[in-house]
Each structure stands twice: as C-alpha cells, then as structure tokens.
Amino acid sequence: GEIHHRGVKSSCPLNDIPYFNIIENCINDVMHTVLEGVIPYVMGAVLHAISQLCARVTVETINQRILQVFGTLIVDRYNKPCLLNKLLPAGAGMSPKQSAAKQWALFRYMPLLIGELIEGDEAIEYWELFLVLEEIVDILMASRFTDALLVYLSDRTETLLFLFKSRFPLLPIRPKLHFLLHAPRIIKKNGPMRLYWCMTYERKNGSVKLPSHTMRNFINPQQTISYRCQCATLNCLIQNKNNRSLVTVYSSGPISVCETIRNAINFELLSSLSCEMESVETADKVDINGTEYRKGTFVTVNHDEQGYLFGQIEFIICENLDEPFLFLSLYSTLEFDAKTHTYCIKRKADFSNQIVRVSHLLDHHPLDTVQHNARFHIRLKYRI
C-alpha cells in the first residue's frame, strides 16, 4: 500500500525550487494581514476611545476633513476612502468596510486629519499607540531593508503589542496582530513583503468581477466572463499596454528654453539635449513604466543629514528621450511633525530647480502635498 506518516504522503513539489523550503520559507500577505486586518482593528479601537475623551473628534469632523484633504490630492484621488458611518466600539473594526487601498489611504492620512485635535494625557496615550502602528506599517511597506531596520521593526512591534494590551486589556491579541512578530524573519528570508502581496491579484479579480454586474447570461456566466476577459487581454496586447517599459506622453507641446531651464540643465542632460535649442517638447502628464507623473505632484529627490529633499514637478521634458526628465522646483525639509506623521517642507531659499531622470530619484513614487496650518505637509507612502 501507499506509505505515509500522519497524512504526509510525499515531499511537496515546491521543495524542488532552488533556495525554497516549504517549512522554512513562511510567507504572509501584508495586504490581508495588515491593510484589511490589523489597521481596521486597531484604528477603529483607537478612534472610538479618543472620541470618548475628545469632544472635537467626531464622525462628522473626520468626514468633513476627509472631503477637504482628499479633495486636494492628485496621486491618491483614486483611493479616496468612503465616509465613516459611525465609530464602532473597540474590537468591532471600522464602518463601513473598505478596500485595502482605501483603508491604507485613510490610515496614512488619519494623523493629518485629526492629529491636532488630540488633547489630554489619556487621549495622547491612545494616539501614541496609533503612531507606533503608523511607523510599523511604513516599515512593512518599504522596498529596501537592512539588518538594523529589521531589529528596529521587531522592537516597535513588541512596543505596539504592549501598548495595545495596556490600553485595551479586554481586547484579545488577534492572530493577525501576532503575525507582526514574525514579519522581520519573513522579510529577511523572502525579501520585501510588497513583492509577494495579494494586491495585484485582487486588482485582477476586480476587473473580472466588473463585467459580472452588467451581463445577462444567467445560465453559464463563467463563459461570458471568460470571453470578456480574453477580449480585454487581446486589446491590451494589440495596444501594447502590457509593456511595462512603455512611456506614454499626454498633451505635449513645445516650451521656450528660458534662463531658468538652462541653469537647471546638468551634464547628463547635455548629451541628450542641446543648450542652444530655442524650445523643448514638454508635457504636464507622463506615464512611465505604469507610474503616472503629473504637474504639481512631488517626488523624493535625495536624502542627507538635513532630511529629505523633495521636488515639485513643474513639467516633464520629453524631447527625443527614451526616459523623460522631470523639471523640479526643490523643497527642503523643515521638520518631521510626529503628531501628524508628516514632513513639513518649504521652498528652498535660493528657489533652485533641478532636472532629473526618474531612475535617479530616491524613490519613484509620486507624492501629494497638503497645506495645513499655513504649512506644506508630505506623507510618504512607506519608509525610504
């Protein structure tokens, strides 16, 4: 007969993959564990507790500020969260339930929405718990790690669980909260968690679900869905939309080369663009490798002892170049505002500009800026 031991009949085929073992390589999906698990569980409990202590923190106030802040955003405008119905008791999560992308956007901007409204020592203790979670999520979503950063992540996770249990002694430590303790080991073994999260597959599921709401085939709906998905895939192949290295330029036009542009031209650009040209081809919106860059958005240029150097896109130079250049107005970091978990920035004193390639940026993701209390605030997507 077949030989097996306690239900284990043979070695898993995945063990044949080089550098992978089904027992040693533990994988955890950060989208389901953190974005749809830990964040609504902890954020809902903290908001409900703070609303009982601070009269200014109400559902109406939060919803009003969601409309104000997300109404000015460019990059995160598609991830605008739904307005809250009510603040549920601790442990019941958030109402309404939202997609992972919207939940992440609401979580990242929540300190900017109500951070200044937190008053009183007891309310600040709950808010401290929330800010620790902000820091942990930023690290989990990072694209690069060091051993020191993983040690720091482990320490902050222990702090989070201690604060959570001390602030909410009656709430259990759910498995998804416990999984955070294993995140440093998982990252060290498998790399950044964003490389194997389920967000991409969930996005694909969304495009599959969309035709199911409009079709009239009630006998064999799978056939109609499969046919429409195949048609959509064929359309992408014909239009070369599956090419991730494709550069798409929108609404381009010539602009005269003024003294400001000449001063910002660097040696790298000289090989592709002549300073003697009277005009260059520019655009206000460009899609590079699937990432959209628009006029008015910010990018992270560099980092030094004084903090991050940001740049606001004035226009994109796409004059016969394989990779367009971004013409930036430079902004320096004033300080990191811990209460709102954002960087306060200002225009550099010399009003300098810089022209850079996207591949030479410190991080390729475009960012939004929010004007708050007469200051400009930038919220990074993750720790850089």
C-alpha positions, 0 to 999 in steps of 0.5 A: 500500500501507499506509505505515509506518516500522519497524512504526509504522503510525499515531499511537496513539489515546491521543495524542488525550487532552488533556495525554497523550503516549504517549512522554512520559507513562511510567507504572509500577505501584508495586504490581508494581514495588515491593510484589511486586518490589523489597521481596521482593528486597531484604528477603529479601537483607537478612534472610538476611545479618543472620541470618548475623551475628545469632544472635537473628534467626531464622525462628522469632523473626520468626514468633513476633513476627509472631503477637504484633504482628499479633495486636494490630492492628485496621486491618491484621488483614486483611493479616496476612502468612503465616509465613516458611518459611525465609530464602532466600539473597540474590537468591532473594526471600522464602518463601513468596510473598505478596500485595502487601498482605501483603508491604507489611504485613510490610515496614512492620512488619519494623523493629518486629519485629526492629529491636532485635535488630540488633547489630554494625557489619556487621549495622547496615550491612545494616539501614541499607540496609533503612531507606533502602528503608523511607523510599523506599517511604513516599515512593512511597506518599504522596498529596501531593508537592512539588518538594523531596520529589521531589529528596529521593526521587531522592537516597535512591534513588541512596543505596539503589542504592549501598548495595545494590551495596556490600553485595551486589556479586554481586547484579545491579541488577534492572530493577525496582530501576532503575525507582526512578530514574525514579519522581520524573519519573513522579510529577511528570508523572502525579501520585501513583503510588497513583492509577494502581496495579494494586491495585484491579484485582487486588482485582477479579480476586480476587473473580472468581477466588473463585467459580472454586474452588467451581463445577462447570461444567467445560465453559464456566466463563467463563459461570458466572463471568460470571453470578456476577459480574453477580449480585454487581454487581446486589446491590451496586447494589440495596444501594447499596454502590457509593456511595462517599459512603455512611456506614454506622453499626454498633451505635449507641446513645445516650451521656450528654453528660458534662463531658468531651464538652462541653469537647471540643465546638468551634464547628463542632460547635455548629451541628450539635449542641446543648450542652444535649442530655442524650445523643448517638447514638454508635457504636464502628464507622463506615464512611465513604466505604469507610474503616472507623473503629473504637474504639481505632484512631488517626488523624493529627490535625495536624502542627507543629514538635513532630511529629505529633499523633495521636488515639485514637478513643474513639467516633464521634458520629453524631447527625443528621450527614451526616459523623460526628465522631470523639471523640479522646483526643490523643497527642503525639509523643515521638520518631521511633525510626529503628531501628524506623521508628516514632513513639513517642507518649504521652498528652498531659499535660493528657489533652485530647480533641478532636472532629473531622470526618474531612475535617479530619484530616491524613490519613484513614487509620486507624492501629494502635498497638503497645506495645513496650518499655513504649512506644506505637509508630505506623507510618504507612502512607506519608509525610504 
